[in-house]
Amino acid sequence: MTAPTSLPEVRARIDAIDGEIVGLLADRQALVRAAAAFKADERAVRAPGRVEEVIARVRDRAAAAGLAPEVAEAVWRAMIGAFIELELAEHAAHDRPDRPER
């Protein structure tokens, strides 16, 4: 990657990366929703052991890629937390008797 030569170029590159990240998050969300169908209860959704496995792997990958592991961990914990809340809400909606089956 060549070094940017102006602030507008930096911002344009960041905007492009943000666009890629949004697309990847949409893909991840679809997989989270698919996983919800295989989970029976809140404990399975929260899966603290799985969360820690993911965080450890992300920290290793971050260090190898030149990203501060602390930054990667903070981002992934926030992302995982948001997806867990989404999945819990879907489970709650699915469990309501006035809702049709999935």
Jmol script that loads the backbone (N, CA, C; Angstrom):
load data "model"
ATOM      1  N   MET A   1       0.857  -1.176   0.000  1.00  0.00           N
ATOM      2  CA  MET A   1       0.000   0.000   0.000  1.00  0.00           C
ATOM      3  C   MET A   1       0.899   1.233   0.000  1.00  0.00           C
ATOM      4  N   THR A   2       0.600   2.132  -0.894  1.00  0.00           N
ATOM      5  CA  THR A   2       1.359   3.380  -0.941  1.00  0.00           C
ATOM      6  C   THR A   2       0.830   4.335   0.125  1.00  0.00           C
ATOM      7  N   ALA A   3       1.724   5.162   0.607  1.00  0.00           N
ATOM      8  CA  ALA A   3       1.334   6.125   1.642  1.00  0.00           C
ATOM      9  C   ALA A   3       0.419   7.181   1.038  1.00  0.00           C
ATOM     10  N   PRO A   4      -0.641   7.541   1.763  1.00  0.00           N
ATOM     11  CA  PRO A   4      -1.522   8.609   1.269  1.00  0.00           C
ATOM     12  C   PRO A   4      -0.776   9.936   1.249  1.00  0.00           C
ATOM     13  N   THR A   5      -1.206  10.797   0.343  1.00  0.00           N
ATOM     14  CA  THR A   5      -0.525  12.089   0.199  1.00  0.00           C
ATOM     15  C   THR A   5      -1.358  13.265   0.686  1.00  0.00           C
ATOM     16  N   SER A   6      -2.587  12.975   1.154  1.00  0.00           N
ATOM     17  CA  SER A   6      -3.424  14.063   1.667  1.00  0.00           C
ATOM     18  C   SER A   6      -4.478  13.501   2.610  1.00  0.00           C
ATOM     19  N   LEU A   7      -5.029  14.378   3.416  1.00  0.00           N
ATOM     20  CA  LEU A   7      -6.099  13.978   4.319  1.00  0.00           C
ATOM     21  C   LEU A   7      -7.332  13.485   3.550  1.00  0.00           C
ATOM     22  N   PRO A   8      -7.737  14.159   2.464  1.00  0.00           N
ATOM     23  CA  PRO A   8      -8.874  13.630   1.707  1.00  0.00           C
ATOM     24  C   PRO A   8      -8.636  12.200   1.196  1.00  0.00           C
ATOM     25  N   GLU A   9      -7.395  11.899   0.804  1.00  0.00           N
ATOM     26  CA  GLU A   9      -7.087  10.542   0.360  1.00  0.00           C
ATOM     27  C   GLU A   9      -7.184   9.552   1.518  1.00  0.00           C
ATOM     28  N   VAL A  10      -6.689   9.933   2.678  1.00  0.00           N
ATOM     29  CA  VAL A  10      -6.805   9.078   3.864  1.00  0.00           C
ATOM     30  C   VAL A  10      -8.275   8.779   4.132  1.00  0.00           C
ATOM     31  N   ARG A  11      -9.087   9.829   4.120  1.00  0.00           N
ATOM     32  CA  ARG A  11     -10.513   9.662   4.403  1.00  0.00           C
ATOM     33  C   ARG A  11     -11.195   8.797   3.353  1.00  0.00           C
ATOM     34  N   ALA A  12     -10.831   8.974   2.094  1.00  0.00           N
ATOM     35  CA  ALA A  12     -11.422   8.160   1.032  1.00  0.00           C
ATOM     36  C   ALA A  12     -11.057   6.693   1.205  1.00  0.00           C
ATOM     37  N   ARG A  13      -9.827   6.431   1.575  1.00  0.00           N
ATOM     38  CA  ARG A  13      -9.411   5.039   1.811  1.00  0.00           C
ATOM     39  C   ARG A  13     -10.142   4.438   3.004  1.00  0.00           C
ATOM     40  N   ILE A  14     -10.280   5.219   4.054  1.00  0.00           N
ATOM     41  CA  ILE A  14     -11.018   4.737   5.234  1.00  0.00           C
ATOM     42  C   ILE A  14     -12.467   4.446   4.855  1.00  0.00           C
ATOM     43  N   ASP A  15     -13.087   5.339   4.090  1.00  0.00           N
ATOM     44  CA  ASP A  15     -14.474   5.124   3.652  1.00  0.00           C
ATOM     45  C   ASP A  15     -14.598   3.846   2.828  1.00  0.00           C
ATOM     46  N   ALA A  16     -13.622   3.582   1.977  1.00  0.00           N
ATOM     47  CA  ALA A  16     -13.655   2.358   1.168  1.00  0.00           C
ATOM     48  C   ALA A  16     -13.530   1.118   2.050  1.00  0.00           C
ATOM     49  N   ILE A  17     -12.634   1.164   3.019  1.00  0.00           N
ATOM     50  CA  ILE A  17     -12.477   0.043   3.949  1.00  0.00           C
ATOM     51  C   ILE A  17     -13.758  -0.147   4.757  1.00  0.00           C
ATOM     52  N   ASP A  18     -14.361   0.952   5.208  1.00  0.00           N
ATOM     53  CA  ASP A  18     -15.617   0.854   5.959  1.00  0.00           C
ATOM     54  C   ASP A  18     -16.692   0.157   5.132  1.00  0.00           C
ATOM     55  N   GLY A  19     -16.739   0.453   3.843  1.00  0.00           N
ATOM     56  CA  GLY A  19     -17.699  -0.209   2.966  1.00  0.00           C
ATOM     57  C   GLY A  19     -17.471  -1.710   2.905  1.00  0.00           C
ATOM     58  N   GLU A  20     -16.208  -2.110   2.835  1.00  0.00           N
ATOM     59  CA  GLU A  20     -15.881  -3.532   2.825  1.00  0.00           C
ATOM     60  C   GLU A  20     -16.263  -4.186   4.153  1.00  0.00           C
ATOM     61  N   ILE A  21     -15.992  -3.498   5.247  1.00  0.00           N
ATOM     62  CA  ILE A  21     -16.310  -4.036   6.570  1.00  0.00           C
ATOM     63  C   ILE A  21     -17.813  -4.229   6.721  1.00  0.00           C
ATOM     64  N   VAL A  22     -18.608  -3.265   6.267  1.00  0.00           N
ATOM     65  CA  VAL A  22     -20.072  -3.383   6.356  1.00  0.00           C
ATOM     66  C   VAL A  22     -20.549  -4.628   5.599  1.00  0.00           C
ATOM     67  N   GLY A  23     -20.014  -4.854   4.420  1.00  0.00           N
ATOM     68  CA  GLY A  23     -20.385  -6.041   3.662  1.00  0.00           C
ATOM     69  C   GLY A  23     -20.022  -7.321   4.394  1.00  0.00           C
ATOM     70  N   LEU A  24     -18.842  -7.352   4.977  1.00  0.00           N
ATOM     71  CA  LEU A  24     -18.422  -8.535   5.737  1.00  0.00           C
ATOM     72  C   LEU A  24     -19.281  -8.734   6.986  1.00  0.00           C
ATOM     73  N   LEU A  25     -19.652  -7.644   7.641  1.00  0.00           N
ATOM     74  CA  LEU A  25     -20.527  -7.756   8.810  1.00  0.00           C
ATOM     75  C   LEU A  25     -21.909  -8.277   8.424  1.00  0.00           C
ATOM     76  N   ALA A  26     -22.399  -7.871   7.268  1.00  0.00           N
ATOM     77  CA  ALA A  26     -23.683  -8.398   6.792  1.00  0.00           C
ATOM     78  C   ALA A  26     -23.582  -9.907   6.565  1.00  0.00           C
ATOM     79  N   ASP A  27     -22.469 -10.359   5.990  1.00  0.00           N
ATOM     80  CA  ASP A  27     -22.258 -11.795   5.810  1.00  0.00           C
ATOM     81  C   ASP A  27     -22.195 -12.505   7.162  1.00  0.00           C
ATOM     82  N   ARG A  28     -21.498 -11.899   8.115  1.00  0.00           N
ATOM     83  CA  ARG A  28     -21.379 -12.500   9.449  1.00  0.00           C
ATOM     84  C   ARG A  28     -22.751 -12.569  10.117  1.00  0.00           C
ATOM     85  N   GLN A  29     -23.536 -11.516   9.957  1.00  0.00           N
ATOM     86  CA  GLN A  29     -24.879 -11.500  10.547  1.00  0.00           C
ATOM     87  C   GLN A  29     -25.733 -12.641   9.988  1.00  0.00           C
ATOM     88  N   ALA A  30     -25.660 -12.875   8.696  1.00  0.00           N
ATOM     89  CA  ALA A  30     -26.426 -13.968   8.095  1.00  0.00           C
ATOM     90  C   ALA A  30     -26.024 -15.308   8.706  1.00  0.00           C
ATOM     91  N   LEU A  31     -24.737 -15.479   8.966  1.00  0.00           N
ATOM     92  CA  LEU A  31     -24.280 -16.721   9.582  1.00  0.00           C
ATOM     93  C   LEU A  31     -24.709 -16.824  11.042  1.00  0.00           C
ATOM     94  N   VAL A  32     -24.692 -15.694  11.745  1.00  0.00           N
ATOM     95  CA  VAL A  32     -25.167 -15.681  13.133  1.00  0.00           C
ATOM     96  C   VAL A  32     -26.636 -16.093  13.181  1.00  0.00           C
ATOM     97  N   ARG A  33     -27.427 -15.549  12.269  1.00  0.00           N
ATOM     98  CA  ARG A  33     -28.844 -15.916  12.223  1.00  0.00           C
ATOM     99  C   ARG A  33     -29.011 -17.395  11.897  1.00  0.00           C
ATOM    100  N   ALA A  34     -28.194 -17.920  11.011  1.00  0.00           N
ATOM    101  CA  ALA A  34     -28.257 -19.347  10.683  1.00  0.00           C
ATOM    102  C   ALA A  34     -27.881 -20.183  11.903  1.00  0.00           C
ATOM    103  N   ALA A  35     -26.876 -19.747  12.643  1.00  0.00           N
ATOM    104  CA  ALA A  35     -26.450 -20.476  13.839  1.00  0.00           C
ATOM    105  C   ALA A  35     -27.546 -20.495  14.899  1.00  0.00           C
ATOM    106  N   ALA A  36     -28.333 -19.437  14.967  1.00  0.00           N
ATOM    107  CA  ALA A  36     -29.396 -19.349  15.980  1.00  0.00           C
ATOM    108  C   ALA A  36     -30.357 -20.518  15.875  1.00  0.00           C
ATOM    109  N   ALA A  37     -30.572 -21.017  14.683  1.00  0.00           N
ATOM    110  CA  ALA A  37     -31.497 -22.136  14.489  1.00  0.00           C
ATOM    111  C   ALA A  37     -30.991 -23.407  15.156  1.00  0.00           C
ATOM    112  N   PHE A  38     -29.696 -23.494  15.408  1.00  0.00           N
ATOM    113  CA  PHE A  38     -29.110 -24.684  16.012  1.00  0.00           C
ATOM    114  C   PHE A  38     -28.946 -24.565  17.524  1.00  0.00           C
ATOM    115  N   LYS A  39     -29.277 -23.426  18.073  1.00  0.00           N
ATOM    116  CA  LYS A  39     -29.068 -23.183  19.505  1.00  0.00           C
ATOM    117  C   LYS A  39     -30.392 -23.229  20.246  1.00  0.00           C
ATOM    118  N   ALA A  40     -30.413 -23.986  21.319  1.00  0.00           N
ATOM    119  CA  ALA A  40     -31.663 -24.243  22.021  1.00  0.00           C
ATOM    120  C   ALA A  40     -32.030 -23.190  23.060  1.00  0.00           C
ATOM    121  N   ASP A  41     -31.041 -22.497  23.613  1.00  0.00           N
ATOM    122  CA  ASP A  41     -31.355 -21.596  24.722  1.00  0.00           C
ATOM    123  C   ASP A  41     -30.338 -20.464  24.814  1.00  0.00           C
ATOM    124  N   GLU A  42     -30.567 -19.583  25.791  1.00  0.00           N
ATOM    125  CA  GLU A  42     -29.727 -18.399  25.973  1.00  0.00           C
ATOM    126  C   GLU A  42     -28.275 -18.765  26.242  1.00  0.00           C
ATOM    127  N   ARG A  43     -28.051 -19.797  27.024  1.00  0.00           N
ATOM    128  CA  ARG A  43     -26.667 -20.209  27.320  1.00  0.00           C
ATOM    129  C   ARG A  43     -25.941 -20.589  26.036  1.00  0.00           C
ATOM    130  N   ALA A  44     -26.624 -21.293  25.160  1.00  0.00           N
ATOM    131  CA  ALA A  44     -26.013 -21.682  23.887  1.00  0.00           C
ATOM    132  C   ALA A  44     -25.730 -20.449  23.025  1.00  0.00           C
ATOM    133  N   VAL A  45     -26.593 -19.459  23.106  1.00  0.00           N
ATOM    134  CA  VAL A  45     -26.376 -18.226  22.344  1.00  0.00           C
ATOM    135  C   VAL A  45     -25.165 -17.480  22.902  1.00  0.00           C
ATOM    136  N   ARG A  46     -25.104 -17.344  24.206  1.00  0.00           N
ATOM    137  CA  ARG A  46     -24.007 -16.584  24.823  1.00  0.00           C
ATOM    138  C   ARG A  46     -22.666 -17.303  24.682  1.00  0.00           C
ATOM    139  N   ALA A  47     -22.645 -18.606  24.774  1.00  0.00           N
ATOM    140  CA  ALA A  47     -21.457 -19.458  24.564  1.00  0.00           C
ATOM    141  C   ALA A  47     -20.141 -18.797  24.983  1.00  0.00           C
ATOM    142  N   PRO A  48     -19.951 -18.546  26.281  1.00  0.00           N
ATOM    143  CA  PRO A  48     -18.752 -17.823  26.709  1.00  0.00           C
ATOM    144  C   PRO A  48     -17.445 -18.513  26.327  1.00  0.00           C
ATOM    145  N   GLY A  49     -17.423 -19.816  26.327  1.00  0.00           N
ATOM    146  CA  GLY A  49     -16.213 -20.521  25.918  1.00  0.00           C
ATOM    147  C   GLY A  49     -15.874 -20.253  24.461  1.00  0.00           C
ATOM    148  N   ARG A  50     -16.882 -20.276  23.618  1.00  0.00           N
ATOM    149  CA  ARG A  50     -16.688 -19.984  22.193  1.00  0.00           C
ATOM    150  C   ARG A  50     -16.211 -18.543  21.996  1.00  0.00           C
ATOM    151  N   VAL A  51     -16.790 -17.616  22.752  1.00  0.00           N
ATOM    152  CA  VAL A  51     -16.373 -16.215  22.647  1.00  0.00           C
ATOM    153  C   VAL A  51     -14.876 -16.093  22.938  1.00  0.00           C
ATOM    154  N   GLU A  52     -14.431 -16.739  23.997  1.00  0.00           N
ATOM    155  CA  GLU A  52     -13.009 -16.639  24.359  1.00  0.00           C
ATOM    156  C   GLU A  52     -12.115 -17.301  23.314  1.00  0.00           C
ATOM    157  N   GLU A  53     -12.568 -18.384  22.690  1.00  0.00           N
ATOM    158  CA  GLU A  53     -11.804 -19.002  21.595  1.00  0.00           C
ATOM    159  C   GLU A  53     -11.651 -18.017  20.439  1.00  0.00           C
ATOM    160  N   VAL A  54     -12.753 -17.373  20.083  1.00  0.00           N
ATOM    161  CA  VAL A  54     -12.726 -16.411  18.976  1.00  0.00           C
ATOM    162  C   VAL A  54     -11.784 -15.255  19.303  1.00  0.00           C
ATOM    163  N   ILE A  55     -11.863 -14.745  20.519  1.00  0.00           N
ATOM    164  CA  ILE A  55     -11.016 -13.613  20.924  1.00  0.00           C
ATOM    165  C   ILE A  55      -9.541 -14.004  20.876  1.00  0.00           C
ATOM    166  N   ALA A  56      -9.197 -15.175  21.372  1.00  0.00           N
ATOM    167  CA  ALA A  56      -7.799 -15.616  21.354  1.00  0.00           C
ATOM    168  C   ALA A  56      -7.289 -15.720  19.919  1.00  0.00           C
ATOM    169  N   ARG A  57      -8.102 -16.293  19.041  1.00  0.00           N
ATOM    170  CA  ARG A  57      -7.708 -16.430  17.635  1.00  0.00           C
ATOM    171  C   ARG A  57      -7.551 -15.052  16.974  1.00  0.00           C
ATOM    172  N   VAL A  58      -8.473 -14.142  17.276  1.00  0.00           N
ATOM    173  CA  VAL A  58      -8.415 -12.799  16.700  1.00  0.00           C
ATOM    174  C   VAL A  58      -7.173 -12.051  17.182  1.00  0.00           C
ATOM    175  N   ARG A  59      -6.841 -12.180  18.436  1.00  0.00           N
ATOM    176  CA  ARG A  59      -5.642 -11.523  18.958  1.00  0.00           C
ATOM    177  C   ARG A  59      -4.395 -12.027  18.240  1.00  0.00           C
ATOM    178  N   ASP A  60      -4.323 -13.342  18.020  1.00  0.00           N
ATOM    179  CA  ASP A  60      -3.174 -13.913  17.306  1.00  0.00           C
ATOM    180  C   ASP A  60      -3.116 -13.399  15.872  1.00  0.00           C
ATOM    181  N   ARG A  61      -4.252 -13.412  15.197  1.00  0.00           N
ATOM    182  CA  ARG A  61      -4.303 -12.929  13.815  1.00  0.00           C
ATOM    183  C   ARG A  61      -3.969 -11.446  13.731  1.00  0.00           C
ATOM    184  N   ALA A  62      -4.450 -10.679  14.694  1.00  0.00           N
ATOM    185  CA  ALA A  62      -4.168  -9.247  14.712  1.00  0.00           C
ATOM    186  C   ALA A  62      -2.671  -9.010  14.839  1.00  0.00           C
ATOM    187  N   ALA A  63      -2.033  -9.680  15.785  1.00  0.00           N
ATOM    188  CA  ALA A  63      -0.599  -9.500  15.988  1.00  0.00           C
ATOM    189  C   ALA A  63       0.171  -9.851  14.718  1.00  0.00           C
ATOM    190  N   ALA A  64      -0.225 -10.924  14.057  1.00  0.00           N
ATOM    191  CA  ALA A  64       0.449 -11.348  12.822  1.00  0.00           C
ATOM    192  C   ALA A  64       0.242 -10.337  11.689  1.00  0.00           C
ATOM    193  N   ALA A  65      -0.875  -9.632  11.709  1.00  0.00           N
ATOM    194  CA  ALA A  65      -1.191  -8.681  10.645  1.00  0.00           C
ATOM    195  C   ALA A  65      -0.699  -7.266  10.937  1.00  0.00           C
ATOM    196  N   GLY A  66      -0.139  -7.040  12.123  1.00  0.00           N
ATOM    197  CA  GLY A  66       0.328  -5.704  12.473  1.00  0.00           C
ATOM    198  C   GLY A  66      -0.730  -4.826  13.112  1.00  0.00           C
ATOM    199  N   LEU A  67      -1.825  -5.441  13.547  1.00  0.00           N
ATOM    200  CA  LEU A  67      -2.890  -4.716  14.253  1.00  0.00           C
ATOM    201  C   LEU A  67      -2.708  -4.932  15.749  1.00  0.00           C
ATOM    202  N   ALA A  68      -2.848  -3.888  16.530  1.00  0.00           N
ATOM    203  CA  ALA A  68      -2.717  -4.026  17.979  1.00  0.00           C
ATOM    204  C   ALA A  68      -3.750  -5.026  18.485  1.00  0.00           C
ATOM    205  N   PRO A  69      -3.312  -6.105  19.141  1.00  0.00           N
ATOM    206  CA  PRO A  69      -4.260  -7.111  19.647  1.00  0.00           C
ATOM    207  C   PRO A  69      -5.332  -6.509  20.559  1.00  0.00           C
ATOM    208  N   GLU A  70      -4.974  -5.460  21.308  1.00  0.00           N
ATOM    209  CA  GLU A  70      -5.942  -4.830  22.207  1.00  0.00           C
ATOM    210  C   GLU A  70      -7.064  -4.175  21.413  1.00  0.00           C
ATOM    211  N   VAL A  71      -6.720  -3.583  20.280  1.00  0.00           N
ATOM    212  CA  VAL A  71      -7.733  -2.959  19.427  1.00  0.00           C
ATOM    213  C   VAL A  71      -8.634  -4.036  18.843  1.00  0.00           C
ATOM    214  N   ALA A  72      -8.028  -5.085  18.323  1.00  0.00           N
ATOM    215  CA  ALA A  72      -8.811  -6.178  17.740  1.00  0.00           C
ATOM    216  C   ALA A  72      -9.756  -6.772  18.779  1.00  0.00           C
ATOM    217  N   GLU A  73      -9.249  -7.008  19.975  1.00  0.00           N
ATOM    218  CA  GLU A  73     -10.098  -7.598  21.020  1.00  0.00           C
ATOM    219  C   GLU A  73     -11.268  -6.689  21.348  1.00  0.00           C
ATOM    220  N   ALA A  74     -11.016  -5.405  21.499  1.00  0.00           N
ATOM    221  CA  ALA A  74     -12.101  -4.471  21.834  1.00  0.00           C
ATOM    222  C   ALA A  74     -13.156  -4.455  20.734  1.00  0.00           C
ATOM    223  N   VAL A  75     -12.720  -4.422  19.479  1.00  0.00           N
ATOM    224  CA  VAL A  75     -13.658  -4.403  18.356  1.00  0.00           C
ATOM    225  C   VAL A  75     -14.465  -5.697  18.324  1.00  0.00           C
ATOM    226  N   TRP A  76     -13.789  -6.831  18.467  1.00  0.00           N
ATOM    227  CA  TRP A  76     -14.505  -8.110  18.391  1.00  0.00           C
ATOM    228  C   TRP A  76     -15.443  -8.301  19.572  1.00  0.00           C
ATOM    229  N   ARG A  77     -15.042  -7.883  20.757  1.00  0.00           N
ATOM    230  CA  ARG A  77     -15.959  -8.027  21.907  1.00  0.00           C
ATOM    231  C   ARG A  77     -17.221  -7.188  21.679  1.00  0.00           C
ATOM    232  N   ALA A  78     -17.071  -5.992  21.154  1.00  0.00           N
ATOM    233  CA  ALA A  78     -18.245  -5.153  20.864  1.00  0.00           C
ATOM    234  C   ALA A  78     -19.107  -5.801  19.787  1.00  0.00           C
ATOM    235  N   MET A  79     -18.474  -6.306  18.726  1.00  0.00           N
ATOM    236  CA  MET A  79     -19.209  -6.938  17.636  1.00  0.00           C
ATOM    237  C   MET A  79     -19.919  -8.199  18.123  1.00  0.00           C
ATOM    238  N   ILE A  80     -19.210  -9.041  18.838  1.00  0.00           N
ATOM    239  CA  ILE A  80     -19.823 -10.270  19.338  1.00  0.00           C
ATOM    240  C   ILE A  80     -20.983  -9.942  20.268  1.00  0.00           C
ATOM    241  N   GLY A  81     -20.800  -8.958  21.141  1.00  0.00           N
ATOM    242  CA  GLY A  81     -21.874  -8.560  22.055  1.00  0.00           C
ATOM    243  C   GLY A  81     -23.111  -8.107  21.299  1.00  0.00           C
ATOM    244  N   ALA A  82     -22.918  -7.331  20.250  1.00  0.00           N
ATOM    245  CA  ALA A  82     -24.057  -6.858  19.450  1.00  0.00           C
ATOM    246  C   ALA A  82     -24.755  -8.029  18.758  1.00  0.00           C
ATOM    247  N   PHE A  83     -23.998  -8.960  18.222  1.00  0.00           N
ATOM    248  CA  PHE A  83     -24.604 -10.110  17.553  1.00  0.00           C
ATOM    249  C   PHE A  83     -25.305 -11.032  18.543  1.00  0.00           C
ATOM    250  N   ILE A  84     -24.762 -11.166  19.743  1.00  0.00           N
ATOM    251  CA  ILE A  84     -25.438 -11.965  20.767  1.00  0.00           C
ATOM    252  C   ILE A  84     -26.793 -11.341  21.101  1.00  0.00           C
ATOM    253  N   GLU A  85     -26.829 -10.024  21.248  1.00  0.00           N
ATOM    254  CA  GLU A  85     -28.097  -9.352  21.539  1.00  0.00           C
ATOM    255  C   GLU A  85     -29.101  -9.558  20.405  1.00  0.00           C
ATOM    256  N   LEU A  86     -28.642  -9.487  19.165  1.00  0.00           N
ATOM    257  CA  LEU A  86     -29.509  -9.732  18.013  1.00  0.00           C
ATOM    258  C   LEU A  86     -30.064 -11.156  18.055  1.00  0.00           C
ATOM    259  N   GLU A  87     -29.192 -12.103  18.324  1.00  0.00           N
ATOM    260  CA  GLU A  87     -29.594 -13.511  18.372  1.00  0.00           C
ATOM    261  C   GLU A  87     -30.568 -13.771  19.520  1.00  0.00           C
ATOM    262  N   LEU A  88     -30.313 -13.169  20.681  1.00  0.00           N
ATOM    263  CA  LEU A  88     -31.226 -13.325  21.812  1.00  0.00           C
ATOM    264  C   LEU A  88     -32.605 -12.754  21.489  1.00  0.00           C
ATOM    265  N   ALA A  89     -32.625 -11.602  20.818  1.00  0.00           N
ATOM    266  CA  ALA A  89     -33.906 -10.999  20.431  1.00  0.00           C
ATOM    267  C   ALA A  89     -34.650 -11.914  19.459  1.00  0.00           C
ATOM    268  N   GLU A  90     -33.936 -12.521  18.542  1.00  0.00           N
ATOM    269  CA  GLU A  90     -34.575 -13.442  17.605  1.00  0.00           C
ATOM    270  C   GLU A  90     -35.119 -14.667  18.319  1.00  0.00           C
ATOM    271  N   HIS A  91     -34.377 -15.187  19.279  1.00  0.00           N
ATOM    272  CA  HIS A  91     -34.863 -16.320  20.064  1.00  0.00           C
ATOM    273  C   HIS A  91     -36.125 -15.940  20.827  1.00  0.00           C
ATOM    274  N   ALA A  92     -36.110 -14.754  21.426  1.00  0.00           N
ATOM    275  CA  ALA A  92     -37.282 -14.305  22.190  1.00  0.00           C
ATOM    276  C   ALA A  92     -38.485 -14.149  21.276  1.00  0.00           C
ATOM    277  N   ALA A  93     -38.294 -13.596  20.106  1.00  0.00           N
ATOM    278  CA  ALA A  93     -39.392 -13.421  19.153  1.00  0.00           C
ATOM    279  C   ALA A  93     -39.907 -14.778  18.679  1.00  0.00           C
ATOM    280  N   HIS A  94     -38.999 -15.706  18.492  1.00  0.00           N
ATOM    281  CA  HIS A  94     -39.379 -17.044  18.028  1.00  0.00           C
ATOM    282  C   HIS A  94     -40.178 -17.784  19.098  1.00  0.00           C
ATOM    283  N   ASP A  95     -39.860 -17.536  20.362  1.00  0.00           N
ATOM    284  CA  ASP A  95     -40.525 -18.242  21.464  1.00  0.00           C
ATOM    285  C   ASP A  95     -41.897 -17.685  21.806  1.00  0.00           C
ATOM    286  N   ARG A  96     -42.248 -16.509  21.254  1.00  0.00           N
ATOM    287  CA  ARG A  96     -43.554 -15.934  21.550  1.00  0.00           C
ATOM    288  C   ARG A  96     -44.641 -16.769  20.878  1.00  0.00           C
ATOM    289  N   PRO A  97     -45.713 -17.069  21.604  1.00  0.00           N
ATOM    290  CA  PRO A  97     -46.773 -17.899  21.029  1.00  0.00           C
ATOM    291  C   PRO A  97     -47.529 -17.239  19.876  1.00  0.00           C
ATOM    292  N   ASP A  98     -47.503 -15.911  19.787  1.00  0.00           N
ATOM    293  CA  ASP A  98     -48.232 -15.241  18.712  1.00  0.00           C
ATOM    294  C   ASP A  98     -47.408 -15.145  17.425  1.00  0.00           C
ATOM    295  N   ARG A  99     -46.211 -15.709  17.429  1.00  0.00           N
ATOM    296  CA  ARG A  99     -45.342 -15.674  16.254  1.00  0.00           C
ATOM    297  C   ARG A  99     -45.407 -16.998  15.496  1.00  0.00           C
ATOM    298  N   PRO A 100     -45.448 -16.954  14.187  1.00  0.00           N
ATOM    299  CA  PRO A 100     -45.404 -18.209  13.422  1.00  0.00           C
ATOM    300  C   PRO A 100     -44.046 -18.874  13.543  1.00  0.00           C
ATOM    301  N   GLU A 101     -43.994 -20.173  13.302  1.00  0.00           N
ATOM    302  CA  GLU A 101     -42.727 -20.914  13.344  1.00  0.00           C
ATOM    303  C   GLU A 101     -41.810 -20.423  12.250  1.00  0.00           C
ATOM    304  N   ARG A 102     -40.512 -20.558  12.493  1.00  0.00           N
ATOM    305  CA  ARG A 102     -39.521 -20.206  11.469  1.00  0.00           C
ATOM    306  C   ARG A 102     -39.516 -21.242  10.382  1.00  0.00           C
TER     307      ARG A 102
END
end "model"
wireframe off; spacefill off
backbone 0.3
color backbone group
